[in-house]
Amino acid sequence: MSQLLNEKADVVISAVPIAALSDLLMERFYRGVQRILREGGCCIQLQLSLLSYPKLKKLFRTVDIGFTMMNTAPMFIYRCKP
């Protein structure tokens, strides 16, 4: 990601199905996200389940969860801050 951006990002929005990633790939993905986030930035992760919450809590200081029924399948919205 850092190779594609010329500056830091305020927000990264991801719909990558992280529950299907190995622990190693998930950690590498989010370390990359954290490298490109500006101080005070956040990562918005869209998921169909709560299975990834414990893993995200290990990688981010703060993880808040929202929920929407406005999607065909109800969706969880993780707001993660380093």
Buried (B, 14 or more C-beta within 10 A) or exposed (E): EEEEEEEEBEEBEBEBEBEEBEEEEBBEBBEBBBEBBEEEBBBBBBBEEEEBEEBBEEBBEEBEBEEEEEEEEEBBBBBBBB
